[in-house]
Amino acid sequence: MNGDAVVPVTLAEVSILVLAGGRSRRFGRDKLAEPWRGRTLREHVLEQMSGLSHDVLALVAQDGDASSALGQARIARDRNASPGPLVALDEGLRLARHELVLLVAADMPTLAPAVLRLLVDRALSTGAPVVALESDGRAQPLPVVLRRGAVAEWIAELVAGGERRLRAVLDAAGTVAVSAPEWLGVDPAGDTLRDIDTAEDLTALVGGVAAEPVPQVAPPAPLV
């Protein structure tokens, strides 16, 4: 600590899409319903993101259970039974209320808000259509910031052509990657890129790293 005041991290100007569906094939059951620090993984990440932005969308499976507490998040259901994450993103972009969109996953419970802020700031300063984090010498598809006006139509065309891989968004011309040394400067343990694919992954995290606490954004002004 250097004694400087801590600047609250908020993303009030950003829509946050949370991939909260999927089949959890490697986990063997709905991993997002697994307990994590007093709530489910799904609830934890949605609550964390609702503390950063007023516009949070939970992207859930067509037949997914959305009855559990989802905080302030709106619900966007998949249009078909097995669409893949790119189709979910396409739907989320249609519903997002802001030009900048942050895409995260509900199986990444240790996202560092300071890193998410870094992604957004880089998008604002460069005007890039897509901003991702670099790890192991390559850009990573999650978390990622997208400029809706620049990529929504292109992503819709990819989906119409049968593309389903989320990594395809990184092929957008002008994509910018925040270097590993830079983002690790605010998240030294690299917790932001930790995800849970297996029961062993969850066991390894329980009792270990803790997500950075986030302040609650002020309630939005009433519409008149």
Secondary structure, DSSP 8 states (H G I E B T S, - for coil): --S--------TTEEEEEE-----TTTSS-GGGSEETTEEHHHHHHHHHHTT-SEEEEEE-TT----S--TT-EEEE-SSSS--HHHHHHHHHHH-SSSEEEEEETT-TT--HHHHHHHHHHHHHH--SEEEEEETTEEEEEEEEEEHHHHHHHHHHHHHTT---GGGGGGSTT-EEE-HHHHHTT-TT-GGG----SHHHHHHHTTS----------------
